[in-house]
Amino acid sequence: MGNPTQTSEKRTTMSNVAVIGLGIMGLPMAINLVKAGHTVTGFNRSQDKIDKLVSEGGKGATSIADAVKDADVVITMVPDSPDVEGVVSGEEGVFANAKKGTLWIDASSIRPDVAKRLSDEARDAGIRPLDAPVSGGEQGAIDAALSIMVGGDKEDFDAASDVLNAVGKTIVHVGPSGSGQTVKAANQLIVAVNIEVLGEAIAFLEAYGVDTDAALKVLGGGLAGSKVLDQKGQKMLDRNFDPGFRLALHHKDLGIVTSAAREANVAVPLGAVVAQLVAATVNQGDGALDHSGLFKQVLQLSGRK
């Protein structure tokens, strides 16, 4: 995929940015774009999210077509591949209504093959596509500290740097269209397995009556330390699974991983097991919980609470 290229400095070029999808991630990203000085117009299916953006200095749109008509950059942040297709396609979609030369940054996490196909369709429509899924969860979005893995043309990546720098901290060009989604799939594989094994470790520690706060502190300082431990360990100890990233979405992402791995003839045995555990948790009605809620499945399997 070539040598990774990372943006290294903040740009001062201001843009008209349309943000489609003002959910857990999209809204704080849009607000940070406003704070950075961009003119931001948002659209969301629920009006309350649009109203929140307006209260923070952004603008509201009545439709996707309305949001993108004057945009230099369009960011889409919606749940899944069909949602992205629905937003960009058709007479009311991004491709039919954005100006020629508009940058389209899809920050959603979708299938790499769909990302590649939609990128081709975007170029046919005169739109410059980047697949740019993010990692860092709700807090990363709020803090403008997201890790962003970007697929697409290097020239378009460079042109988008002022916008990407307003919402992220680690921003890397990882290759041509579809590459960003491939790297995000790998990210979700690593995170899910880490959450599962962290949950198993905490259940193990609790069973032996160990001071879990002290245990996580010392574990976090050694080779077992990770951002997953730092961000999810206390949530597990507190049984607080308020969503920063919902289990239902991680379930979707693990479906992407296992399917793409099969197509590439790559074995992901741990990933496959964790995918099934996440599926079981979602099927039991916990899809709206934070993905640290996978801990509930660990406790259930251990006969613990």
C-alpha positions as CSV (number, residue, x, y, z in Angstrom):
1,M,0.0,0.0,0.0
2,G,3.0,2.3,-0.2
3,N,4.7,4.3,2.6
4,P,2.3,5.6,5.2
5,T,2.0,9.4,5.2
6,Q,1.0,11.3,8.3
7,T,-0.3,14.9,8.4
8,S,2.2,16.8,10.5
9,E,0.9,20.3,10.9
10,K,-2.4,22.2,11.4
11,R,-3.7,24.0,8.3
12,T,-5.6,27.3,8.3
13,T,-7.7,26.9,5.2
14,M,-11.3,27.1,6.2
15,S,-14.0,25.1,4.3
16,N,-17.7,24.7,3.9
17,V,-18.2,21.3,5.5
18,A,-21.4,19.2,5.4
19,V,-21.7,16.5,8.0
20,I,-24.3,13.8,7.3
21,G,-24.9,11.7,10.4
22,L,-24.9,13.5,13.8
23,G,-24.7,10.5,16.1
24,I,-22.4,9.6,19.0
25,M,-19.4,10.2,16.7
26,G,-20.7,12.6,14.0
27,L,-22.0,15.3,16.3
28,P,-18.8,15.9,18.3
29,M,-16.8,15.8,15.1
30,A,-19.1,18.4,13.6
31,I,-18.8,20.6,16.7
32,N,-15.0,20.4,16.6
33,L,-15.1,21.5,13.0
34,V,-17.1,24.5,14.0
35,K,-14.5,25.2,16.8
36,A,-11.7,25.0,14.2
37,G,-13.4,27.8,12.2
38,H,-15.0,25.8,9.4
39,T,-18.6,26.6,8.2
40,V,-20.4,23.4,9.1
41,T,-23.9,22.3,7.9
42,G,-25.3,19.2,9.4
43,F,-28.1,16.8,8.5
44,N,-29.5,14.0,10.6
45,R,-32.7,12.0,10.6
46,S,-33.6,13.3,14.1
47,Q,-34.0,17.0,14.4
48,D,-32.7,17.2,18.0
49,K,-29.1,16.5,16.8
50,I,-29.3,19.2,14.2
51,D,-30.6,21.6,16.8
52,K,-27.6,20.7,19.0
53,L,-25.2,21.5,16.2
54,V,-26.9,24.8,15.5
55,S,-26.6,25.7,19.2
56,E,-22.9,25.1,19.0
57,G,-22.5,27.5,16.0
58,G,-23.2,25.2,13.1
59,K,-26.0,25.3,10.5
60,G,-28.9,22.8,10.0
61,A,-30.1,21.4,6.7
62,T,-33.5,20.1,5.7
63,S,-32.1,17.3,3.5
64,I,-28.9,15.7,2.3
65,A,-29.2,17.6,-1.0
66,D,-29.6,20.9,1.0
67,A,-26.6,20.1,3.2
68,V,-24.1,19.3,0.4
69,K,-25.1,21.8,-2.3
70,D,-22.5,24.4,-1.3
71,A,-20.0,22.1,0.4
72,D,-16.3,21.9,-0.3
73,V,-16.1,18.8,1.9
74,V,-18.8,16.3,2.7
75,I,-18.3,13.9,5.7
76,T,-20.6,10.9,6.1
77,M,-20.8,9.2,9.5
78,V,-23.5,6.5,9.4
79,P,-23.7,3.0,10.8
80,D,-23.2,0.5,8.0
81,S,-22.6,-0.1,4.3
82,P,-26.3,0.1,3.2
83,D,-26.6,3.4,5.1
84,V,-23.7,4.9,3.3
85,E,-25.1,3.7,-0.1
86,G,-28.4,5.3,0.9
87,V,-26.8,8.6,1.7
88,V,-24.7,9.0,-1.4
89,S,-26.8,7.4,-4.1
90,G,-30.0,8.4,-5.8
91,E,-31.5,11.8,-6.8
92,E,-31.4,13.1,-3.3
93,G,-27.9,11.7,-2.5
94,V,-24.5,13.3,-2.1
95,F,-23.2,12.3,-5.6
96,A,-26.1,13.9,-7.4
97,N,-26.1,17.1,-5.5
98,A,-22.5,18.0,-4.4
99,K,-20.4,20.2,-6.6
100,K,-17.8,18.7,-9.0
101,G,-14.5,18.5,-7.2
102,T,-16.1,18.2,-3.7
103,L,-14.1,16.0,-1.3
104,W,-16.2,13.2,0.2
105,I,-14.8,11.8,3.4
106,D,-16.6,8.6,4.6
107,A,-15.8,8.3,8.3
108,S,-18.2,5.3,8.6
109,S,-16.9,1.8,9.1
110,I,-18.1,-0.3,6.2
111,R,-17.0,-3.2,4.0
112,P,-13.8,-2.5,2.1
113,D,-15.3,-3.8,-1.2
114,V,-18.3,-1.5,-0.8
115,A,-15.9,1.4,0.0
116,K,-13.9,0.7,-3.2
117,R,-17.1,0.5,-5.4
118,L,-18.6,3.7,-4.0
119,S,-15.2,5.4,-4.5
120,D,-15.4,4.5,-8.2
121,E,-18.9,5.8,-8.4
122,A,-17.9,9.0,-6.7
123,R,-15.1,9.6,-9.2
124,D,-17.6,9.0,-12.0
125,A,-19.7,11.7,-10.5
126,G,-16.8,14.1,-10.3
127,I,-16.5,13.7,-6.5
128,R,-13.1,13.1,-4.8
129,P,-13.5,10.1,-2.4
130,L,-11.6,9.2,0.8
131,D,-12.6,6.3,3.0
132,A,-11.5,7.5,6.4
133,P,-12.9,5.4,9.3
134,V,-12.0,6.5,12.8
135,S,-10.9,4.9,16.0
136,G,-11.1,6.4,19.5
137,G,-14.7,6.1,20.4
138,E,-16.9,8.9,21.7
139,Q,-14.3,10.4,23.9
140,G,-11.8,10.5,21.1
141,A,-14.4,12.3,19.0
142,I,-15.1,14.8,21.7
143,D,-11.4,15.5,22.3
144,A,-10.6,15.7,18.6
145,A,-8.1,13.0,19.2
146,L,-9.3,10.3,16.8
147,S,-7.0,8.0,14.9
148,I,-8.0,8.2,11.3
149,M,-6.9,5.6,8.7
150,V,-7.4,7.1,5.2
151,G,-7.7,5.3,1.8
152,G,-7.8,7.2,-1.5
153,D,-5.6,9.4,-3.7
154,K,-2.7,11.1,-2.0
155,E,-3.6,14.4,-3.6
156,D,-7.1,14.2,-2.1
157,F,-5.7,13.2,1.3
158,D,-3.5,16.3,1.3
159,A,-6.4,18.5,0.3
160,A,-8.5,17.2,3.2
161,S,-5.8,17.7,5.9
162,D,-7.2,20.9,7.4
163,V,-10.6,19.2,8.0
164,L,-9.1,15.9,9.2
165,N,-6.8,17.7,11.6
166,A,-9.8,19.4,13.2
167,V,-11.2,16.1,14.3
168,G,-8.3,13.7,14.7
169,K,-4.8,13.4,16.2
170,T,-3.2,10.5,14.4
171,I,-4.1,10.8,10.7
172,V,-2.4,8.4,8.3
173,H,-2.8,7.8,4.5
174,V,-2.7,4.0,4.3
175,G,-3.2,3.4,0.6
176,P,-5.7,3.5,-2.3
177,S,-9.5,3.5,-1.9
178,G,-10.7,0.7,0.4
179,S,-7.5,0.6,2.4
180,G,-8.8,2.7,5.2
181,Q,-11.7,0.3,5.7
182,T,-9.3,-2.7,5.6
183,V,-7.2,-1.1,8.3
184,K,-10.3,-0.3,10.4
185,A,-11.4,-3.9,10.1
186,A,-8.0,-4.9,11.6
187,N,-8.4,-2.3,14.3
188,Q,-11.8,-3.7,15.3
189,L,-10.4,-7.3,15.4
190,I,-7.6,-6.2,17.8
191,V,-10.0,-4.2,20.0
192,A,-12.6,-6.9,20.3
193,V,-10.1,-9.6,21.3
194,N,-8.6,-7.2,23.8
195,I,-11.9,-6.4,25.4
196,E,-12.7,-10.1,25.7
197,V,-9.4,-11.0,27.3
198,L,-9.5,-8.0,29.6
199,G,-13.0,-9.1,30.7
200,E,-11.7,-12.6,31.4
201,A,-8.8,-11.2,33.4
202,I,-11.0,-9.1,35.5
203,A,-13.4,-12.0,36.2
204,F,-10.4,-14.0,37.2
205,L,-9.1,-11.3,39.6
206,E,-12.5,-10.8,41.2
207,A,-12.9,-14.5,41.7
208,Y,-9.7,-14.5,43.9
209,G,-10.7,-11.4,45.8
210,V,-7.8,-9.3,44.5
211,D,-7.9,-5.5,44.8
212,T,-8.9,-5.0,41.2
213,D,-8.1,-1.2,41.1
214,A,-4.5,-1.9,42.2
215,A,-4.3,-4.9,39.9
216,L,-5.3,-2.9,36.8
217,K,-2.9,-0.1,37.8
218,V,0.1,-2.4,37.8
219,L,-1.1,-4.4,34.8
220,G,-1.5,-1.1,32.9
221,G,2.1,-0.2,33.6
222,G,3.5,-3.4,32.1
223,L,3.4,-5.3,28.9
224,A,-0.3,-6.1,29.5
225,G,-1.1,-2.4,29.4
226,S,-3.2,-1.1,26.5
227,K,-5.6,1.7,25.6
228,V,-8.4,-0.9,25.9
229,L,-7.4,-1.5,29.5
230,D,-7.1,2.2,30.2
231,Q,-10.5,3.1,28.7
232,K,-12.5,0.0,29.4
233,G,-11.1,-1.5,32.6
234,Q,-12.9,0.8,35.0
235,K,-16.2,0.5,33.1
236,M,-16.0,-3.2,33.7
237,L,-15.2,-2.8,37.4
238,D,-18.1,-0.4,37.7
239,R,-20.5,-2.5,35.5
240,N,-21.1,0.8,33.7
241,F,-21.7,0.1,30.0
242,D,-23.1,3.5,28.9
243,P,-22.3,3.5,25.2
244,G,-19.2,5.1,23.7
245,F,-19.3,2.5,20.9
246,R,-22.2,0.2,20.8
247,L,-21.9,-3.6,20.8
248,A,-24.3,-3.8,17.9
249,L,-21.8,-1.8,15.8
250,H,-18.9,-3.9,16.9
251,H,-21.0,-6.9,16.0
252,K,-21.4,-5.4,12.5
253,D,-17.7,-4.7,12.2
254,L,-16.7,-8.3,13.2
255,G,-19.0,-9.6,10.5
256,I,-16.9,-7.4,8.1
257,V,-13.7,-8.8,9.5
258,T,-14.6,-12.5,9.3
259,S,-16.1,-12.2,5.9
260,A,-13.2,-10.3,4.5
261,A,-10.7,-12.6,6.1
262,R,-12.4,-15.6,4.5
263,E,-12.3,-14.0,1.1
264,A,-8.6,-13.4,1.6
265,N,-8.0,-17.0,2.8
266,V,-6.8,-15.7,6.2
267,A,-7.5,-17.6,9.3
268,V,-8.8,-15.5,12.3
269,P,-9.6,-18.1,14.9
270,L,-9.6,-15.8,17.9
271,G,-11.5,-13.2,16.0
272,A,-14.1,-15.8,15.0
273,V,-14.6,-16.9,18.6
274,V,-14.9,-13.3,19.9
275,A,-17.3,-12.5,17.0
276,Q,-19.6,-15.3,18.2
277,L,-19.4,-14.1,21.8
278,V,-20.3,-10.6,20.7
279,A,-23.1,-12.0,18.6
280,A,-24.4,-13.9,21.6
281,T,-24.3,-10.7,23.7
282,V,-26.2,-8.7,21.1
283,N,-28.7,-11.5,20.6
284,Q,-29.5,-11.4,24.3
285,G,-30.6,-7.8,24.0
286,D,-27.4,-6.0,24.9
287,G,-26.6,-4.5,21.5
288,A,-27.1,-0.9,22.8
289,L,-24.5,-1.3,25.5
290,D,-20.9,-0.1,25.1
291,H,-18.7,-2.8,23.6
292,S,-17.1,-3.2,27.1
293,G,-20.5,-4.8,27.9
294,L,-19.0,-8.0,26.4
295,F,-17.8,-8.4,30.0
296,K,-21.4,-9.4,30.8
297,Q,-21.0,-12.5,28.6
298,V,-17.8,-13.4,30.4
299,L,-19.5,-13.2,33.7
300,Q,-22.4,-15.2,32.5
301,L,-20.2,-18.0,31.2
302,S,-18.4,-18.0,34.6
303,G,-21.7,-18.0,36.6
304,R,-20.8,-14.6,38.1
305,K,-22.4,-11.2,38.3
